[in-house]
């Protein structure tokens, strides 16, 4: 009996560790989608974009995300959700990092679409895993904690991306958040 008690304690700690990891991943999920809006004036000036082109750049993410998220949910029922989360994080972080190298509107549009494609696969798989780890006793609390990263990701990234962009250029904002995501993916793989 003491052995099963210690296994239960390990499992209880692990489910909260998974939630903490997912909190940081979801934070970057939200941050990476918001970076562009904080540096719009800088991108517009450097690439000589019109307002219509900025509108395209801002909306392509949501079109791709909206189209792919149902597919992502279905694939999360068929394949390893753990690896879906990790691969999604790697894809959107690499696309965000790649955005720091973009020199044309077309390149940015493609990279924003890839960012959305990666991000679309995170949320269904992560929520499903959180639900599995957190039974009836802690599920609502776990989901609420996870959701706080959504709002903090938007708020913090907006200010931070704007600050980085203003002092180091808009490309540095993308490099910072994309690089952070790749480092976090390595942590996720290890854990």
C-alpha positions in Angstrom: 0.0 0.0 0.0 2.7 2.6 0.7 4.1 1.9 -2.8 0.8 2.7 -4.5 0.5 5.8 -2.4 3.9 7.1 -3.6 2.9 6.3 -7.2 -0.3 8.3 -6.7 1.8 11.2 -5.4 4.1 11.1 -8.4 1.1 11.0 -10.7 -0.5 13.9 -8.9 2.7 16.0 -9.2 3.2 15.0 -12.8 -0.3 16.2 -13.9 0.5 19.7 -12.5 3.9 19.7 -14.1 2.3 18.9 -17.5 -0.1 21.8 -16.9 2.8 24.2 -16.1 4.6 23.1 -19.3 1.4 23.6 -21.3 0.8 27.0 -19.7 4.1 28.2 -21.1 3.5 26.6 -24.5 0.1 28.3 -24.7 1.6 31.6 -23.6 3.9 31.4 -26.6 1.1 30.2 -28.8 -0.7 33.4 -28.0 2.4 35.6 -28.1 3.5 34.4 -31.5 0.2 35.3 -33.1 0.2 38.8 -31.6 3.8 39.8 -32.4 2.9 41.1 -35.8 0.3 43.5 -34.6 2.8 45.2 -32.2 5.3 45.8 -35.0 2.9 46.6 -37.8 4.2 50.2 -38.2 7.8 49.0 -38.4 7.0 46.3 -40.9 4.8 48.6 -42.9 7.6 51.2 -43.1 10.5 48.8 -44.0 8.6 46.8 -46.6 6.6 49.7 -47.9 3.2 48.0 -47.4 -0.2 49.5 -48.0 -3.0 49.3 -45.4 -4.6 46.6 -47.5 -1.4 44.5 -47.5 -1.2 44.9 -43.7 -4.8 43.7 -43.5 -3.9 40.6 -45.5 -0.9 40.0 -43.3 -3.1 40.3 -40.2 -5.9 38.1 -41.4 -4.1 35.3 -43.1 -3.3 33.8 -39.7 -6.9 33.6 -38.7 -8.1 32.1 -42.0 -5.5 29.3 -41.9 -6.1 28.7 -38.2 -9.9 28.6 -38.6 -9.6 26.1 -41.5 -7.1 23.8 -39.8 -8.3 23.6 -36.3 -11.1 21.1 -37.0 -8.6 18.9 -38.8 -6.2 19.2 -35.9 -8.9 18.0 -33.5 -9.6 15.0 -35.6 -5.9 14.1 -35.9 -5.6 14.5 -32.2 -8.0 11.6 -31.8 -6.0 9.4 -34.1 -2.3 10.2 -33.3 -0.1 10.8 -30.3 -1.3 14.1 -28.8 2.0 14.5 -27.0 3.9 14.6 -30.4 1.2 16.7 -32.0 1.8 19.3 -29.2 5.6 19.2 -29.6 5.5 19.3 -33.4 3.0 22.1 -33.4 5.2 24.1 -31.1 8.2 23.5 -33.3 6.4 24.4 -36.5 4.9 27.7 -35.3 8.1 28.6 -33.5 10.3 27.9 -36.6 7.8 29.9 -38.7 7.9 32.8 -36.2 11.7 32.7 -36.2 11.7 32.5 -40.0 9.5 35.7 -40.1 12.5 37.6 -38.7 14.2 36.8 -42.1 11.3 37.7 -44.4 12.0 40.3 -46.9 8.8 40.4 -48.8 5.1 40.5 -48.2 4.7 37.1 -49.8 7.3 35.6 -47.5 5.6 37.0 -44.4 2.2 35.8 -45.6 3.5 32.3 -46.1 5.3 32.3 -42.7 2.2 33.7 -40.9 0.2 30.9 -42.5 2.7 28.3 -41.2 2.5 29.9 -37.8 -1.2 29.5 -37.8 -1.0 26.0 -39.1 1.3 25.0 -36.2 -0.8 26.8 -33.6 -4.1 25.2 -34.8 -2.8 21.8 -33.8 -1.8 22.7 -30.2 -5.1 23.6 -28.5 -7.2 20.5 -29.3 -4.4 18.1 -28.3 -3.4 20.0 -25.2 -7.0 20.4 -23.9 -7.6 16.7 -24.4 -4.4 15.8 -22.5 -5.2 18.2 -19.7 -8.6 16.6 -19.4 -7.0 13.1 -19.3 -4.5 14.1 -16.6 -7.0 16.0 -14.5 -10.1 14.1 -13.5 -13.3 15.5 -12.2 -11.7 16.8 -9.0 -9.2 19.2 -10.7 -10.2 19.5 -14.4 -12.0 22.8 -14.2 -9.2 24.4 -12.1 -6.6 23.0 -14.6 -8.5 24.3 -17.6 -8.9 27.7 -15.9 -5.2 28.0 -15.1 -4.3 26.9 -18.7 -6.6 29.6 -20.1 -4.9 32.4 -18.1 -1.8 32.0 -20.3 -4.0 32.9 -23.3 -4.6 36.4 -21.9 -1.2 36.9 -20.4 0.4 35.8 -23.7 -1.5 38.5 -25.6 -0.9 41.3 -23.1 2.8 40.6 -22.3 3.8 39.8 -25.8 2.2 42.9 -27.1 4.2 45.2 -24.9 7.4 43.1 -25.1 7.3 42.8 -28.9 6.7 46.5 -29.2 9.6 47.3 -26.9 12.0 44.9 -28.7 10.8 46.2 -32.1 11.3 49.8 -31.2 14.8 49.3 -29.7 16.1 46.4 -31.8 13.9 46.3 -34.9 10.8 44.3 -35.8 12.8 41.3 -36.9 14.2 40.9 -33.4 10.7 40.6 -31.9 10.1 37.6 -34.2 13.5 36.1 -33.4 13.0 36.4 -29.7 9.6 34.7 -29.6 10.5 32.1 -32.2 13.7 31.2 -30.4 11.9 30.9 -27.1 9.5 28.5 -28.6 12.2 26.3 -30.0 13.9 26.2 -26.6 10.6 25.3 -25.0 10.1 22.5 -27.5 13.4 21.0 -26.4 12.2 21.1 -22.8 8.9 19.5 -23.8 10.8 16.7 -25.7 12.9 16.1 -22.6 10.0 15.9 -20.3 
